[in-house]
Amino acid sequence: MDSEKDNMSELSFDELLKQAESGDVEAQYKLALRYHRADGVEEDFEKALYWYEQSANRGYLNAQAWLGSNYRNGYNYGMCVDVDYDKALYWYGKAAEQGDIEAIEEIKRIHKIIRLQEERKRKNGLDIDLEEELKAAEQGNLDSQMKVARYFENAELGIRSLEKAAYWYGQAAKQGNAKAQYEYGSYCERNLADETDCIEKALYWYEQSGKNGYVEAQYRLGLWYQTGYYSGQDLEKSVYWYEQAAQNGNVIAQKRMAIYYANGEAVEQDDAKMAYWYSQAAIGGDMESQYRIGICYEDGMGVEKDVEKAAYWYERAAEQGFDSAQFSIAVCYEEGVGVEKNMKKAVQWYRKAARQEHILAQYNLAVCLELGKGVKKDLEKAVKWYKKAAEQGDRTPKKRLSN
């Protein structure tokens, strides 16, 4: 935009000023550039902005694009203005009307930025009418107290106040609402560095919330006592709170309970209870639990042996991308265990698992490619998968490769 070489570039400052004052839009733009970049005149951003606007208002494309860029970025070659997307869109819009492709693209980018900012505001509770919510919060409205607390925690610097956030979270929690109690505990845990007794407060409010049946608090307490990161490990308490959360449908807590019973850690080892909790988590969609309950049904651990149910759960986990399950269901299809034998499907699942670096799947896929089982024979690809398995430490492929 500013690199044009024409007669106007040769004009003296006074001559250029005279033409600009007479209404010549290009002269106005060039004069703005001189003030902007201190070209033969003292730098003056205020005058530069004035002449950019004079030129842009009269339809000069370059000036419109410059103003769009300035207000979009808040900075242009040393010239600073407040970021103003409304003004940026206005000037880019004027440039776009004249067919400027870059202006059209910038309009799209700005709208995307605005959408992301609005989403962030909604996510962090910054899209509220603070004055109205404060009035309601002061009158004891629980929902408003929570909104105000989130606002002060997540607001921009200058408005953000952890002290006010803590106050309003506390006011809401003291009303006995389980969710509010959990949110206050969570706030305290997030801001441990800001208050010396936040660990005790976090634990206290999590427990109040958990006792009131809030599943997220129950799970959090299970994790808290399992890791012992803040207050020392206590696996018995971990089991207690995980079980509360598991009974209330928390899938991860259900899986944790299954692991506790599988390992006999803090509880007596119990295959039946392990299988029960894996099945609950599997129904809830956890892919690892789907794979584990598949193993239980295949081996008859804690449940009656049922290869059809084993294959069912292997396939559910495989569909979610769990590589071990993909390998297991491939074996089922290859051998006809729990499902009708289908080498084509077996190869499909071997390939998916092999691509995730599953060694046995890589080897079995190579065998299928070498022998043409369920797939067209392809020795070159077979060698490729044998090598991949060998590179991961499987010694078996070396025998096949040497033949």
FIROKOL-657382 format. One record per residue (C-alpha): residue number from 1; x, y, z. Coordinates in Angstrom, 2 decimals. Layout:
N
{k NUM; px X; py Y; pz Z}
...
END
This chain:
403
{k 1; px 0.00; py 0.00; pz 0.00}
{k 2; px 2.74; py 2.48; pz 0.89}
{k 3; px 5.25; py 1.48; pz -1.77}
{k 4; px 3.66; py 3.21; pz -4.77}
{k 5; px 6.11; py 5.29; pz -6.77}
{k 6; px 4.43; py 8.29; pz -8.35}
{k 7; px 4.77; py 12.02; pz -8.77}
{k 8; px 3.15; py 12.67; pz -5.40}
{k 9; px 6.13; py 11.09; pz -3.67}
{k 10; px 8.27; py 13.88; pz -5.07}
{k 11; px 6.09; py 16.66; pz -3.67}
{k 12; px 7.33; py 18.78; pz -0.82}
{k 13; px 5.49; py 18.56; pz 2.44}
{k 14; px 3.77; py 21.92; pz 1.88}
{k 15; px 2.68; py 20.94; pz -1.62}
{k 16; px 1.31; py 17.64; pz -0.37}
{k 17; px -0.51; py 19.37; pz 2.49}
{k 18; px -2.09; py 21.84; pz 0.08}
{k 19; px -3.41; py 19.05; pz -2.14}
{k 20; px -4.68; py 17.10; pz 0.88}
{k 21; px -6.53; py 20.14; pz 2.20}
{k 22; px -8.11; py 20.60; pz -1.21}
{k 23; px -9.66; py 17.13; pz -0.91}
{k 24; px -7.29; py 14.95; pz -2.92}
{k 25; px -7.79; py 11.52; pz -1.33}
{k 26; px -4.45; py 10.11; pz -2.42}
{k 27; px -2.65; py 13.17; pz -1.12}
{k 28; px -4.47; py 12.80; pz 2.20}
{k 29; px -3.34; py 9.19; pz 2.43}
{k 30; px 0.27; py 10.04; pz 1.52}
{k 31; px 0.27; py 12.88; pz 4.04}
{k 32; px -0.95; py 10.45; pz 6.72}
{k 33; px 1.94; py 8.14; pz 5.84}
{k 34; px 4.44; py 10.96; pz 6.26}
{k 35; px 3.13; py 11.86; pz 9.70}
{k 36; px 2.94; py 8.18; pz 10.58}
{k 37; px 6.52; py 7.40; pz 9.60}
{k 38; px 8.18; py 10.75; pz 10.25}
{k 39; px 8.99; py 11.09; pz 6.56}
{k 40; px 10.24; py 14.66; pz 6.17}
{k 41; px 8.13; py 15.81; pz 9.09}
{k 42; px 8.00; py 15.20; pz 12.83}
{k 43; px 6.16; py 12.02; pz 13.77}
{k 44; px 2.57; py 12.81; pz 14.77}
{k 45; px 0.19; py 9.85; pz 15.10}
{k 46; px -2.79; py 12.04; pz 15.89}
{k 47; px -2.44; py 13.93; pz 12.61}
{k 48; px -1.69; py 10.69; pz 10.78}
{k 49; px -4.93; py 9.16; pz 12.04}
{k 50; px -6.82; py 12.30; pz 11.06}
{k 51; px -5.59; py 12.20; pz 7.46}
{k 52; px -6.09; py 8.43; pz 7.16}
{k 53; px -9.70; py 9.00; pz 8.16}
{k 54; px -10.12; py 11.94; pz 5.76}
{k 55; px -8.88; py 9.81; pz 2.88}
{k 56; px -10.81; py 6.70; pz 3.94}
{k 57; px -14.06; py 8.64; pz 4.35}
{k 58; px -13.72; py 9.77; pz 0.77}
{k 59; px -13.37; py 6.17; pz -0.40}
{k 60; px -9.61; py 5.68; pz -0.78}
{k 61; px -9.05; py 1.93; pz -0.55}
{k 62; px -5.52; py 1.96; pz 0.90}
{k 63; px -6.54; py 4.30; pz 3.71}
{k 64; px -9.54; py 2.12; pz 4.54}
{k 65; px -7.34; py -0.97; pz 4.67}
{k 66; px -4.78; py 0.82; pz 6.88}
{k 67; px -7.48; py 1.84; pz 9.34}
{k 68; px -8.91; py -1.67; pz 9.38}
{k 69; px -5.47; py -3.06; pz 10.19}
{k 70; px -4.82; py -0.46; pz 12.88}
{k 71; px -8.06; py -1.09; pz 14.73}
{k 72; px -7.80; py -4.85; pz 14.30}
{k 73; px -4.29; py -5.07; pz 15.80}
{k 74; px -4.10; py -1.89; pz 17.87}
{k 75; px -0.66; py -1.36; pz 16.38}
{k 76; px 0.79; py -0.57; pz 12.98}
{k 77; px 4.41; py 0.46; pz 12.46}
{k 78; px 4.61; py 2.14; pz 15.86}
{k 79; px 1.17; py 3.72; pz 15.66}
{k 80; px -0.94; py 2.55; pz 18.56}
{k 81; px -4.70; py 2.79; pz 18.93}
{k 82; px -7.13; py 0.91; pz 21.14}
{k 83; px -8.17; py -2.36; pz 19.56}
{k 84; px -11.69; py -1.80; pz 18.27}
{k 85; px -13.20; py -4.64; pz 16.26}
{k 86; px -16.31; py -2.63; pz 15.39}
{k 87; px -14.17; py 0.05; pz 13.73}
{k 88; px -11.93; py -2.57; pz 12.14}
{k 89; px -14.95; py -4.30; pz 10.64}
{k 90; px -16.33; py -0.98; pz 9.44}
{k 91; px -13.18; py 0.01; pz 7.57}
{k 92; px -12.41; py -3.46; pz 6.29}
{k 93; px -16.02; py -3.56; pz 5.14}
{k 94; px -15.53; py -0.38; pz 3.13}
{k 95; px -12.40; py -1.86; pz 1.57}
{k 96; px -14.19; py -5.14; pz 0.88}
{k 97; px -16.94; py -3.28; pz -0.95}
{k 98; px -14.25; py -2.20; pz -3.37}
{k 99; px -13.17; py -5.80; pz -3.91}
{k 100; px -10.15; py -5.97; pz -1.59}
{k 101; px -9.62; py -9.73; pz -1.06}
{k 102; px -7.39; py -9.34; pz 2.01}
{k 103; px -10.04; py -7.15; pz 3.66}
{k 104; px -12.63; py -9.87; pz 3.09}
{k 105; px -10.34; py -12.45; pz 4.72}
{k 106; px -9.65; py -10.12; pz 7.67}
{k 107; px -13.38; py -9.69; pz 8.23}
{k 108; px -13.70; py -13.47; pz 8.51}
{k 109; px -10.77; py -13.62; pz 10.96}
{k 110; px -12.21; py -10.88; pz 13.15}
{k 111; px -15.62; py -12.56; pz 13.32}
{k 112; px -13.88; py -15.77; pz 14.37}
{k 113; px -11.96; py -13.90; pz 17.09}
{k 114; px -15.17; py -12.30; pz 18.34}
{k 115; px -16.92; py -15.69; pz 18.49}
{k 116; px -14.03; py -17.19; pz 20.45}
{k 117; px -14.03; py -14.25; pz 22.86}
{k 118; px -17.78; py -14.57; pz 23.40}
{k 119; px -17.40; py -18.30; pz 24.03}
{k 120; px -14.64; py -17.59; pz 26.55}
{k 121; px -16.82; py -15.03; pz 28.30}
{k 122; px -19.70; py -17.47; pz 28.53}
{k 123; px -17.42; py -20.28; pz 29.70}
{k 124; px -15.83; py -18.15; pz 32.40}
{k 125; px -19.03; py -16.43; pz 33.47}
{k 126; px -17.98; py -13.01; pz 32.18}
{k 127; px -21.12; py -12.34; pz 30.12}
{k 128; px -23.25; py -11.27; pz 33.09}
{k 129; px -24.66; py -7.90; pz 34.15}
{k 130; px -22.36; py -7.55; pz 37.15}
{k 131; px -24.29; py -4.73; pz 38.79}
{k 132; px -27.60; py -6.61; pz 38.67}
{k 133; px -26.06; py -9.89; pz 39.80}
{k 134; px -24.29; py -8.18; pz 42.70}
{k 135; px -27.59; py -6.75; pz 43.93}
{k 136; px -29.19; py -10.20; pz 43.82}
{k 137; px -26.13; py -11.81; pz 45.45}
{k 138; px -26.25; py -9.34; pz 48.33}
{k 139; px -29.89; py -10.31; pz 48.85}
{k 140; px -28.85; py -13.96; pz 49.22}
{k 141; px -29.60; py -15.29; pz 45.75}
{k 142; px -27.50; py -18.45; pz 45.45}
{k 143; px -27.25; py -18.46; pz 41.66}
{k 144; px -26.14; py -14.83; pz 41.59}
{k 145; px -23.56; py -15.44; pz 44.31}
{k 146; px -22.04; py -18.19; pz 42.17}
{k 147; px -22.09; py -16.02; pz 39.05}
{k 148; px -20.42; py -13.11; pz 40.82}
{k 149; px -17.79; py -15.43; pz 42.31}
{k 150; px -16.91; py -16.86; pz 38.88}
{k 151; px -16.82; py -13.37; pz 37.42}
{k 152; px -14.31; py -12.04; pz 39.95}
{k 153; px -12.16; py -15.15; pz 39.62}
{k 154; px -11.94; py -15.02; pz 35.82}
{k 155; px -12.17; py -11.30; pz 35.02}
{k 156; px -9.43; py -9.31; pz 33.33}
{k 157; px -6.60; py -7.80; pz 35.35}
{k 158; px -7.79; py -4.70; pz 37.15}
{k 159; px -11.22; py -6.22; pz 37.80}
{k 160; px -10.16; py -9.71; pz 38.84}
{k 161; px -10.28; py -10.18; pz 42.61}
{k 162; px -9.58; py -13.52; pz 44.24}
{k 163; px -10.59; py -12.06; pz 47.57}
{k 164; px -14.05; py -11.16; pz 46.26}
{k 165; px -14.30; py -14.49; pz 44.43}
{k 166; px -13.53; py -16.40; pz 47.64}
{k 167; px -16.06; py -14.32; pz 49.57}
{k 168; px -18.93; py -15.02; pz 47.18}
{k 169; px -18.05; py -18.70; pz 46.72}
{k 170; px -18.10; py -18.92; pz 50.51}
{k 171; px -21.47; py -17.18; pz 50.80}
{k 172; px -22.99; py -19.62; pz 48.31}
{k 173; px -21.42; py -22.66; pz 49.96}
{k 174; px -22.71; py -21.65; pz 53.40}
{k 175; px -26.26; py -21.94; pz 52.09}
{k 176; px -25.81; py -25.73; pz 52.05}
{k 177; px -26.04; py -26.24; pz 48.31}
{k 178; px -23.91; py -29.26; pz 47.34}
{k 179; px -22.81; py -27.86; pz 43.98}
{k 180; px -21.88; py -24.51; pz 45.54}
{k 181; px -19.89; py -26.33; pz 48.23}
{k 182; px -18.01; py -28.27; pz 45.55}
{k 183; px -17.33; py -25.08; pz 43.55}
{k 184; px -15.93; py -23.37; pz 46.64}
{k 185; px -13.74; py -26.37; pz 47.39}
{k 186; px -12.58; py -26.41; pz 43.78}
{k 187; px -11.84; py -22.70; pz 43.92}
{k 188; px -9.75; py -23.18; pz 47.05}
{k 189; px -7.80; py -25.99; pz 45.41}
{k 190; px -7.17; py -23.92; pz 42.26}
{k 191; px -5.79; py -21.05; pz 44.30}
{k 192; px -3.68; py -22.78; pz 46.92}
{k 193; px -0.96; py -20.15; pz 46.63}
{k 194; px -3.33; py -17.33; pz 47.49}
{k 195; px -4.46; py -18.46; pz 50.93}
{k 196; px -2.49; py -20.54; pz 53.43}
{k 197; px -5.48; py -22.48; pz 54.73}
{k 198; px -6.90; py -23.26; pz 51.28}
{k 199; px -5.96; py -26.95; pz 51.54}
{k 200; px -8.04; py -27.40; pz 54.66}
{k 201; px -10.87; py -25.35; pz 53.20}
{k 202; px -10.86; py -27.28; pz 49.95}
{k 203; px -11.01; py -30.61; pz 51.77}
{k 204; px -13.71; py -29.37; pz 54.15}
{k 205; px -16.01; py -28.12; pz 51.41}
{k 206; px -15.43; py -31.15; pz 49.20}
{k 207; px -16.48; py -33.33; pz 52.12}
{k 208; px -19.56; py -31.22; pz 52.83}
{k 209; px -20.52; py -31.47; pz 49.18}
{k 210; px -19.77; py -35.20; pz 49.05}
{k 211; px -21.88; py -35.85; pz 52.12}
{k 212; px -24.69; py -33.98; pz 50.41}
{k 213; px -24.45; py -36.41; pz 47.48}
{k 214; px -22.61; py -34.34; pz 44.88}
{k 215; px -20.87; py -36.90; pz 42.69}
{k 216; px -18.08; py -34.66; pz 41.43}
{k 217; px -17.02; py -33.93; pz 45.01}
{k 218; px -17.15; py -37.62; pz 45.87}
{k 219; px -14.91; py -38.50; pz 42.95}
{k 220; px -12.56; py -35.63; pz 43.78}
{k 221; px -12.22; py -36.88; pz 47.35}
{k 222; px -11.47; py -40.38; pz 46.11}
{k 223; px -8.69; py -39.01; pz 43.94}
{k 224; px -7.51; py -36.66; pz 46.71}
{k 225; px -7.01; py -39.50; pz 49.19}
{k 226; px -5.64; py -41.88; pz 46.57}
{k 227; px -2.83; py -39.55; pz 45.50}
{k 228; px -2.23; py -38.04; pz 48.93}
{k 229; px -0.81; py -35.03; pz 47.14}
{k 230; px -2.09; py -32.44; pz 49.59}
{k 231; px -2.99; py -34.20; pz 52.83}
{k 232; px -1.38; py -37.63; pz 52.83}
{k 233; px -2.53; py -40.85; pz 51.20}
{k 234; px -5.44; py -42.68; pz 52.79}
{k 235; px -6.60; py -45.55; pz 50.57}
{k 236; px -9.47; py -46.56; pz 52.84}
{k 237; px -10.97; py -43.10; pz 52.52}
{k 238; px -10.22; py -43.17; pz 48.81}
{k 239; px -12.18; py -46.41; pz 48.43}
{k 240; px -15.06; py -44.99; pz 50.45}
{k 241; px -15.42; py -41.86; pz 48.34}
{k 242; px -14.82; py -43.60; pz 45.02}
{k 243; px -17.56; py -46.06; pz 45.93}
{k 244; px -19.95; py -43.22; pz 46.73}
{k 245; px -19.20; py -41.63; pz 43.36}
{k 246; px -19.36; py -45.01; pz 41.58}
{k 247; px -22.79; py -45.75; pz 43.02}
{k 248; px -23.89; py -42.34; pz 41.74}
{k 249; px -22.78; py -43.23; pz 38.21}
{k 250; px -19.32; py -41.69; pz 37.92}
{k 251; px -17.63; py -43.84; pz 35.27}
{k 252; px -14.03; py -43.12; pz 36.28}
{k 253; px -14.83; py -43.89; pz 39.91}
{k 254; px -16.38; py -47.17; pz 38.79}
{k 255; px -13.19; py -48.07; pz 36.97}
{k 256; px -11.09; py -47.11; pz 40.00}
{k 257; px -13.20; py -49.40; pz 42.17}
{k 258; px -12.66; py -52.24; pz 39.70}
{k 259; px -8.91; py -51.69; pz 39.88}
{k 260; px -8.95; py -51.66; pz 43.68}
{k 261; px -10.77; py -55.02; pz 43.74}
{k 262; px -8.55; py -56.44; pz 40.98}
{k 263; px -5.38; py -55.63; pz 42.91}
{k 264; px -6.71; py -56.21; pz 46.42}
{k 265; px -5.47; py -52.77; pz 47.41}
{k 266; px -7.21; py -51.32; pz 50.49}
{k 267; px -9.93; py -53.94; pz 49.95}
{k 268; px -9.98; py -57.73; pz 49.81}
{k 269; px -9.25; py -58.96; pz 46.30}
{k 270; px -12.58; py -59.88; pz 44.69}
{k 271; px -12.99; py -60.88; pz 41.02}
{k 272; px -16.77; py -60.66; pz 41.16}
{k 273; px -16.72; py -57.07; pz 42.43}
{k 274; px -13.97; py -56.23; pz 39.97}
{k 275; px -16.08; py -57.54; pz 37.09}
{k 276; px -19.16; py -55.75; pz 38.41}
{k 277; px -17.50; py -52.35; pz 38.46}
{k 278; px -15.79; py -52.89; pz 35.11}
{k 279; px -19.18; py -53.76; pz 33.63}
{k 280; px -20.73; py -50.59; pz 35.07}
{k 281; px -17.94; py -48.43; pz 33.68}
{k 282; px -18.14; py -50.29; pz 30.36}
{k 283; px -21.85; py -49.53; pz 30.10}
{k 284; px -20.94; py -45.91; pz 30.84}
{k 285; px -18.66; py -45.89; pz 27.79}
{k 286; px -15.16; py -46.20; pz 29.25}
{k 287; px -13.17; py -48.02; pz 26.56}
{k 288; px -10.55; py -49.51; pz 28.86}
{k 289; px -13.28; py -50.93; pz 31.08}
{k 290; px -15.00; py -52.36; pz 27.99}
{k 291; px -11.77; py -54.13; pz 27.13}
{k 292; px -11.27; py -55.36; pz 30.72}
{k 293; px -14.78; py -56.74; pz 31.07}
{k 294; px -14.19; py -58.46; pz 27.73}
{k 295; px -11.21; py -60.23; pz 29.30}
{k 296; px -13.35; py -61.15; pz 32.31}
{k 297; px -15.93; py -62.80; pz 30.05}
{k 298; px -13.29; py -64.51; pz 27.93}
{k 299; px -11.48; py -65.98; pz 30.95}
{k 300; px -14.46; py -66.37; pz 33.27}
{k 301; px -13.00; py -64.04; pz 35.92}
{k 302; px -15.72; py -62.92; pz 38.33}
{k 303; px -18.39; py -63.79; pz 35.78}
{k 304; px -19.52; py -66.88; pz 33.94}
{k 305; px -17.37; py -67.44; pz 30.86}
{k 306; px -19.13; py -66.06; pz 27.78}
{k 307; px -17.07; py -65.62; pz 24.61}
{k 308; px -19.91; py -63.86; pz 22.79}
{k 309; px -20.07; py -61.17; pz 25.48}
{k 310; px -16.28; py -60.99; pz 25.44}
{k 311; px -16.29; py -60.33; pz 21.69}
{k 312; px -19.11; py -57.81; pz 22.09}
{k 313; px -17.15; py -55.73; pz 24.59}
{k 314; px -13.88; py -56.07; pz 22.71}
{k 315; px -15.56; py -54.63; pz 19.64}
{k 316; px -17.13; py -51.75; pz 21.59}
{k 317; px -13.70; py -50.78; pz 22.94}
{k 318; px -12.10; py -51.33; pz 19.53}
{k 319; px -14.58; py -48.95; pz 17.93}
{k 320; px -13.39; py -46.27; pz 20.35}
{k 321; px -9.78; py -46.82; pz 19.28}
{k 322; px -8.42; py -48.99; pz 22.10}
{k 323; px -5.54; py -50.84; pz 20.42}
{k 324; px -5.49; py -53.95; pz 22.65}
{k 325; px -9.22; py -54.39; pz 22.07}
{k 326; px -8.70; py -54.01; pz 18.33}
{k 327; px -6.16; py -56.82; pz 18.45}
{k 328; px -8.42; py -59.00; pz 20.60}
{k 329; px -11.48; py -58.62; pz 18.36}
{k 330; px -9.27; py -59.30; pz 15.34}
{k 331; px -8.26; py -62.61; pz 16.93}
{k 332; px -11.92; py -63.34; pz 17.62}
{k 333; px -12.79; py -62.83; pz 13.96}
{k 334; px -9.77; py -64.83; pz 12.79}
{k 335; px -10.56; py -67.79; pz 15.02}
{k 336; px -14.34; py -67.48; pz 15.05}
{k 337; px -14.52; py -67.09; pz 18.83}
{k 338; px -17.70; py -65.36; pz 19.99}
{k 339; px -18.35; py -64.16; pz 16.45}
{k 340; px -18.65; py -65.75; pz 13.04}
{k 341; px -15.22; py -66.29; pz 11.52}
{k 342; px -14.40; py -63.44; pz 9.14}
{k 343; px -10.81; py -62.97; pz 7.97}
{k 344; px -11.60; py -59.73; pz 6.17}
{k 345; px -12.78; py -58.13; pz 9.44}
{k 346; px -9.85; py -59.69; pz 11.27}
{k 347; px -7.42; py -57.99; pz 8.90}
{k 348; px -9.25; py -54.67; pz 9.25}
{k 349; px -8.90; py -54.75; pz 13.04}
{k 350; px -5.29; py -55.99; pz 12.90}
{k 351; px -4.47; py -53.06; pz 10.64}
{k 352; px -6.08; py -50.51; pz 12.98}
{k 353; px -4.17; py -51.88; pz 15.97}
{k 354; px -0.93; py -52.18; pz 13.97}
{k 355; px -1.12; py -48.52; pz 13.04}
{k 356; px -1.18; py -47.77; pz 16.77}
{k 357; px 2.11; py -49.68; pz 17.19}
{k 358; px 0.56; py -52.83; pz 18.67}
{k 359; px 3.37; py -55.36; pz 18.16}
{k 360; px 1.31; py -58.55; pz 17.93}
{k 361; px -1.15; py -56.88; pz 15.58}
{k 362; px 1.74; py -55.81; pz 13.36}
{k 363; px 3.05; py -59.36; pz 13.27}
{k 364; px -0.35; py -60.95; pz 12.63}
{k 365; px -1.11; py -58.41; pz 9.91}
{k 366; px 2.20; py -59.26; pz 8.27}
{k 367; px 1.32; py -62.96; pz 8.34}
{k 368; px -2.05; py -62.23; pz 6.72}
{k 369; px -0.36; py -60.18; pz 4.00}
{k 370; px 2.29; py -62.83; pz 3.44}
{k 371; px -0.20; py -65.69; pz 3.14}
{k 372; px -3.08; py -63.77; pz 1.60}
{k 373; px -5.43; py -64.45; pz 4.52}
{k 374; px -8.41; py -62.09; pz 4.32}
{k 375; px -6.44; py -59.74; pz 2.12}
{k 376; px -4.65; py -59.84; pz -1.21}
{k 377; px -1.17; py -61.34; pz -0.83}
{k 378; px 1.43; py -58.56; pz -0.70}
{k 379; px 4.95; py -59.60; pz 0.28}
{k 380; px 6.30; py -56.05; pz 0.18}
{k 381; px 3.73; py -54.86; pz 2.75}
{k 382; px 4.22; py -58.03; pz 4.77}
{k 383; px 7.93; py -57.29; pz 5.07}
{k 384; px 7.13; py -53.73; pz 6.10}
{k 385; px 4.95; py -54.90; pz 9.02}
{k 386; px 7.38; py -57.66; pz 10.03}
{k 387; px 10.09; py -55.01; pz 10.25}
{k 388; px 7.92; py -52.69; pz 12.30}
{k 389; px 7.21; py -55.47; pz 14.79}
{k 390; px 10.89; py -56.41; pz 14.90}
{k 391; px 11.90; py -52.79; pz 15.52}
{k 392; px 9.70; py -52.83; pz 18.63}
{k 393; px 11.49; py -55.89; pz 19.99}
{k 394; px 9.45; py -58.81; pz 18.67}
{k 395; px 11.98; py -61.51; pz 17.77}
{k 396; px 9.51; py -63.73; pz 15.91}
{k 397; px 9.45; py -61.64; pz 12.69}
{k 398; px 13.20; py -62.16; pz 12.22}
{k 399; px 12.58; py -65.85; pz 11.49}
{k 400; px 9.95; py -64.99; pz 8.90}
{k 401; px 12.18; py -62.35; pz 7.30}
{k 402; px 15.09; py -64.78; pz 7.01}
{k 403; px 13.02; py -67.36; pz 5.14}
END
